[in-house]
């Protein structure tokens, strides 16, 4: 078995849709980044790559590469899942945390879990997602950005 951890953060800004966990969330701001800036999927990708000792998301999907400009992060997770399978690994479980003051995530978490489980070919019960605030502290508390962390357990087939 192999454990991996991932973390990602992006600033909030106007003129972009808000995509977290592969789900579009109605909000007046979106996350800024080269791709769609989905912090939850990026943290999960980093955790999976880390568990396989294959570097990080930037090594596989460089932020300056025009192929990844505005790309849907679900595609990046699909590519990571294919790499995971090619390396002979499968996901036992993932546990993730979204850190955001607003918008509130609770009603979107079931859809996020379904999206991730479908892409990774696992049961929804193997995908845990929680959301928290930072009690108005720091850049997250000031609603300047959103962060996410992920931990995964993989096993070799």
C-alpha angles and dihedrals in degrees: 000000000000129000123209134184130199138182134185138173133185133179121246119240143163125267099037131097116243110241119177125166090357091300126115109230120199107242137135092242135044135199117273120225146110092275124030085294095231098176095192096053091043092053090047092050090051091050092051093046090046093052089055092044090238100132126250141307092269092058092053100034107025113209092226094052111110089214088072099043108131090346118164106252090221085073090053090051090049090053090048091049090052090050090048091052091045089054090052098251133128131189118257093180145329128212119193140178127203114204112203136135091206148045099040110239104198098100092048099049097085090055091047090052091050093049093049094044091050093050094045094042095236137118119279087237088065091061118075122186127178131177129211141169128226092233089254092302124135130351091319091051090049087053092242094127149351128237136192138191130198138191123192137186115209129184129202113241 
